[in-house]
Amino acid sequence: MNRLYAIVGEDVAGSLEKRLGARPAHLERLTALKNEGRLVLAGPFPAIDSNDPGPAGFTGSLIVAEFDSLEAAQAWAEADPYVAAGVYARVTVKPFRKVLP
């Protein structure tokens, strides 16, 4: 049975250009999770209080999705294009329990 995991990526300062370059491949992987019915939510943390932070960019991302195990979630997170592109300074993967809604 799949369990939920929260994946939090923290961006390197000034990584907006790298983020934009790797975004199509990043979204492709998220779309695959969505199509498999495993994605609960995903999105970035704007660096300023705005839906479109422009050149201020983002400070990281949050993904909540189903995986078979913590190890599987970690392996998936480590293979993210944002990791390969040097967008993320650190990625944390934690078990997550959805309570509401």
N, C-alpha and C positions, 0 to 999 in steps of 0.2 A: 504494500500500500504506500502510495506517495504521501509525503509530508511536506509542509510548507517551510520555506527558508527565505530569509531576508538577505539580500545581497546589497551592501552599501559600498559604492565606489567613491573615493575621495580624489578629486582632481588635483593635479599638479598646478601650481599657479601659472597663469598665462598659457593654458593648454587649449584655448578655444579653437585655434586653427587646426590643431591635431584632432580635436573632438569632431569638428565639422568634416574633416577628411575621412574619418573612420565611421562616421554616423551611418551611412547606408549599410555597411556590413553588420554593424551593431544592431540596427533595426531589423535586419533580415533574420538574425538569430532570435530576437524577441518575437517576431511574427511567427516563427516556427513554433515557439512555445505556446503562443496564443492559439494557433491552429490545432495544436495537440490538446487544447483545453487545460493547459498547465499554468498559464500566466494569470495572476491575480491583479497585479498592477505594475506599472513601470513608468519612470519619468525622472527628469533631472531636477537638481536644486539650483534655481537661479541665484546668481551672486548678489543680486539686488532684489528688492520687493517688486517684481514685475514678471508677467508671463513671458515677455520678450526682453531679456536683459541687454540685448545688443552687444556691444563690445565688452561689457562687464563679464559676459560669459556665465559659466556655471561653476559650482563648487563640488559637484559630484552627482551621483545618481542613486536611486532606490529601485530595486526590483524585488517583488515578492512572487515566488513561483513554487510549483510542486516539483520535487525530485525524490528519487528512491532513498537517498541517504544524504547526510551532511557531506560525505566525501564526493558524491556525485554533484552536489550543488557547488562545492569548491572547485571541482574540475571544470565544470561548465563556466564558472566565473573567471577562472584563470585563463580560459581560452577565448575570452571576450576580445574583440578587435580593439577596444579602448585600452586594454592592457598592453597588447602588442604595439599600439601606436604611441604609448607613453602618456596617455591622457590621465590614467589613474596613478596616484602616488601609493595608494593602499586600497585593498579590497577586503572587506570583512563579511563573512558569511555566518549567519546565526540561525538556529531553528526559530520558527515563528509560529505562533498559535493565534489564528483568527478568532476573535470573540464576537465582534460586531462589524458591520451589520450582518 
